[in-house]
Amino acid sequence: MTAPVARPRRKAGAEREKDLLARLTDAGEEALHKLAELPGGHRALAAFNELRHHVDELGKKVRGIDALEKRVAKLEKELAALKKPAQTRRRSTAATTTKTSAS
């Protein structure tokens, strides 16, 4: 019997949260309208929108950096794997050349 009582509380909490979000949205819209009415307000809003656009673009670029870092790490591992056999060959060649020169 406690379950039916718990559900209305959750709904009331959700409704209260929606009401709070609606009030915040209304307050934000009202603030934007008041800002637009001020002298230079349109320029300020345009600057804010441009800033938002630039922040979105930077966010996209930053998300792309993670993928690039993974690719670079993979390539570094592959390069290291390719260098290891080449270094062992050089050493054996250098050792053979030294022995032949000494003889």
C-alpha positions in Angstrom: 0.0 0.0 0.0 3.0 2.3 0.3 3.7 2.1 -3.4 0.6 4.2 -4.5 1.5 6.8 -1.9 5.1 7.0 -3.2 4.0 7.6 -6.8 2.0 10.7 -6.3 4.9 12.2 -4.4 7.2 11.6 -7.3 4.7 13.1 -9.7 4.3 16.1 -7.4 8.0 16.5 -7.3 8.2 16.2 -11.1 5.5 18.8 -11.5 7.2 21.1 -9.0 10.4 20.7 -11.0 8.7 21.4 -14.3 7.1 24.4 -12.7 10.5 25.7 -11.5 12.0 25.1 -15.0 9.0 26.9 -16.6 9.5 29.8 -14.2 13.2 30.0 -15.0 12.5 29.8 -18.7 10.0 32.6 -18.5 12.4 34.7 -16.4 15.2 34.1 -18.9 13.0 35.1 -21.8 11.9 38.2 -20.0 15.5 39.2 -19.3 16.4 38.8 -23.0 13.5 41.0 -24.0 14.5 43.6 -21.5 18.1 43.4 -22.7 17.0 43.8 -26.3 15.1 47.0 -25.4 18.1 48.7 -23.8 20.3 50.9 -26.0 22.8 48.7 -27.7 20.9 45.6 -26.5 20.6 44.2 -30.0 24.4 44.4 -30.4 24.8 42.7 -27.0 22.5 39.9 -28.0 24.2 39.5 -31.3 27.6 39.3 -29.5 26.2 36.6 -27.1 24.8 34.6 -30.0 28.2 34.8 -31.8 30.0 33.8 -28.6 27.6 30.8 -28.2 28.4 29.8 -31.8 32.1 30.0 -31.2 31.8 28.0 -28.0 29.9 25.3 -29.9 32.6 25.2 -32.6 35.3 24.9 -30.0 33.4 22.1 -28.3 33.3 20.2 -31.5 37.0 20.7 -32.1 37.8 19.5 -28.5 35.7 16.4 -28.9 37.7 15.7 -32.1 41.0 16.0 -30.2 40.3 12.8 -28.2 40.0 10.8 -31.4 43.2 12.3 -32.8 45.1 11.5 -29.6 44.0 7.9 -29.9 45.2 7.8 -33.5 48.5 9.4 -32.6 49.1 6.9 -29.7 48.3 4.0 -32.1 50.7 5.3 -34.7 53.4 5.9 -32.1 53.1 2.2 -31.0 53.3 1.1 -34.6 56.3 3.3 -35.2 58.0 1.9 -32.1 57.4 -1.6 -33.3 58.9 -0.9 -36.7 61.9 0.8 -35.2 62.8 -2.1 -32.9 63.6 -4.7 -35.6 65.5 -2.0 -37.6 67.7 -1.2 -34.5 68.6 -4.9 -33.9 69.6 -5.2 -37.6 71.8 -2.2 -37.4 73.5 -3.4 -34.4 74.3 -6.8 -35.9 75.6 -5.0 -39.1 77.7 -2.6 -37.1 79.2 -5.5 -35.1 80.0 -7.4 -38.3 81.7 -4.4 -39.8 83.8 -3.8 -36.7 85.0 -7.4 -36.7 85.9 -7.3 -40.3 87.8 -4.0 -40.0 89.7 -5.3 -37.0 90.9 -8.5 -38.8 
